[in-house]
Amino acid sequence: MLPHHRLLRTLPLLVLLSACASTTDKGETGVQRKQLLLLPSAQVDAMALESYKGELGKASTAGKLNTDKVNLERIRVIADRLIPHVAIFRKDALDWQWEVNLETRDELNAYCAPGGKIMFFTGIINQLRLTDAEIAAIMGHEIAHALREHGRERMSQAYVQQTGMSLLAGLGKVKEENIALAQMAVQLGLTLPHSRGQEAEADIVGLELMARAGYDPAAAVTLWQKMGQASGGGGGPAFMSTHPSSDQRISGIQGLLPKVNPLYVVGKPTLSRAVPRVVPRT
């Protein structure tokens, strides 16, 4: 048995090792990176849901929630085709309470909060004149962030940095005295840009999702060409903050097309059949 002082030194390492896991199966494209996931998934989902409801409330009060009925139906139909394929990466995601909403807002942005809460801004659809396939590329990318629990990963990293492993060693849930830190971590994990490594993973998983749903994965190339043009005059869209350059992104996507194109060919015949609605219409 380890002496007490050695056990105390070893415990943080054991906690770190036990918290490293991959949230998804590898699918055809093969993302299997181990992640630091110290915080309970249920706790993160609950905090994310509260934040998401707050955003919905503000948009509704301002008269900007789901007022563009044409584009709202477009993104919900696209979600109906994408969501059944999340089971390739994690079966439990089929049971998430999926939502898709649209805020009238000029910002070129979209996101998917943990638990399947999707939000698009009209700016990204209208200003970039997105096709359905290009919307599917964005949505697949954002769904991939949720499947991979990138927000939870970033929040766990924030906890390590802010509290140290002595606190984390005994952490079974977010304790009352750590609520302020948890709120800070929510902002870090959900509202700030993802890391470049996480962005690359979301591109890969998202590309497979759109291909399986019958959307031409080559549309991801035209999407990022448009995003690159939109970012030419300054800091660029929030959607691209700290992201890889458009050229890097396009190169990576083009390298994956031979792997996902066969999935797209298989997926196309399903489009002639009625797609069951998985997103509530309200």
Secondary structure, 3 states (H helix, E strand, C coil): CCCHHHHHHHHHHHHHHHCEECCCCCCCCCCCCCEECCCCHHHHHHHHHHHHHHHHHHHHHCCCECCCHHHHHHHHHHHHHHHHHHHHCCHHHHHCCCEEEEECCCCCCEEEECCCEEEEEHHHHHHCCCCHHHHHHHHHHHHHHHHCCHHHHHHHHHHHHHHCHHHHCCCCCCCHHHHHHHHHHHHHHHHCCCCHHHHHHHHHHHHHHHHHCCCCCCHHHHHHHHHHHHCCCCCCCHHHCCCCCHHHHHHHHHHHHHHHHHHHHHHHHHHHCCCCCCCCCC
